[in-house]
Amino acid sequence: MTKVLFLAIGIIYLVTTFYMVMTIPISPHEAESLYLKESIDTFLMNLWYPYLEGFIAFRLPYYLFGVLNIFLFWELSRYYYKTSQERYIATTLFILLPGIVTSMILVNISVVVIAWVLIFLNAYHKNWPIVQSIALIVLL
């Protein structure tokens, strides 16, 4: 896989997932999280709610965490794959996993958990014990 093909797949992926974030109607789980529960989900959903309208208002933090996860996985793949082609293929497979797509477009705490796990793994490989400790405390 070449860099151009990887970038084309990445741009198409980001555009289509953003389109889905904007057009998929609110689910019962999202409505319950938005209006009834007091949790991390509710806090994240209400971050952009006063500034934006529509479904993007409460799904934007989760979409941004999904984009962060792609970059964190790309950075992590440096330690496991030798060539750029292998990294392109691994990252493409990562973004096409159903759980990654779903967690990026629907309100779900799993995208935040995945981000913190990837932060921990990157900190482990870079030998940053303070970041590792913070990630573990947040995950706890």
N, C-alpha and C positions, 0 to 999 in steps of 0.2 A: 504494500500500500504506500502510495506516495504522499508527500506532505500536502499537495494540492487537493488530492482526493479526500484526505482526512479533514482538511479545513472546509471543503464543500459539504461533507457529511455533517460536520459540527455546526455549520451555519444553518443548514436545513433542519437539523435536530432542534437547535435553539429557537428557530422561527416557528416550527410546528408545535413545539411544546408551549411556547408563549401564546400561540393561537388557541391551543386547547385550554390554557389557564384562563383566557379571556372569555371563552364561549361555553365551557361545560357548566351546566347549572349547578347550583349549590345542592349538596347532598344532605340527607338528614343528619349524618355525623358532623358535618361542617356547621350546620345550623345549630345543633346542640352545643358544639364547642364555642360558637360565636355568642350565643345568647344565654346559655344556661350554666355552663361550667366555668370554674375559675381555675385555670391551669396555665402552663407555658403556652399551650396552643392558643388560648384566648389572648394572652399578652401579645404573641406574635401576630395574630390576626388583626388586632386593634392598632398596630403600629402605623399602618398607612391608611386605615379606614377613614379618618377625618379629611385626608388630602386627596384621595382618589375615589372614583365611583365604580360600581360594578363588581364583578367577581375578582378582578385584578387587585382590588383594594385589600382583600384579606388573604389572597394567595401569593402576593408578591414576595413576602419574606421567604416562603417555602421555595419559590422559584429561584430566588437568589442563593439560597442554601444549596439547591441542586446544581447551579452553575459553579458554586464554590467546590462542591464535591467533585465535579469533573476536573477542575484544576488541581485539587488535592490528589486525586487518583493519578493524574498525569505526572505529578511530582513524585509520587510514591513508585510509579513504574520505573523510574530511573534506577532504582536499587535492585530490581528484579529482572530487567531485560537489558540486553547489551546494545541492540541496534534500535534505531528510530522506528524502523518498520514494525518491529515487535511491539513497541510502545504504542504506535498508532493503532494496531490491531487490537491490543488489549484494552485501550481506552474506548475504542469504538464498541467493542463487546460490552464493556462496562456501561456505557450510556444506553445501550439497547436492552439491558436487563429490565424485565417488566417491573420489578420493585423500584428501580431507580426512576423509571419514567413515571410510575404512579405516585411515588413520594414527591416528585418534583411538581406535579400538576394538581394534586389534591392536598387538602390540609391534613397533615399527618406528621406526628412527631418523629417518625423514623428518619426523615431527611436530616434532622438536627443530630440525631444519634449517629448516623453514618458520617456526618461531617466531623464530629468529635472523635470518632474512632480513627478516621483518616488523619486527623491532626495528631493524635497520639502516635500512630505508626510513623508518620513523617518525623515527629520529634524524636522517636526512638532511633531511627536511622541517622538522624543528624546529631544524635547524642546531646539533646537538650533536656536535662532532667527536670528543670522547673516547668517547662511546657508539658512534659509527660505527667507530672504530678497534678497540674491544673486540669488537664484533660481527664485524668482518672477521677478527680474529685467531682468534676461536672458530670461525668458519666454515672457516678455513684448516685 
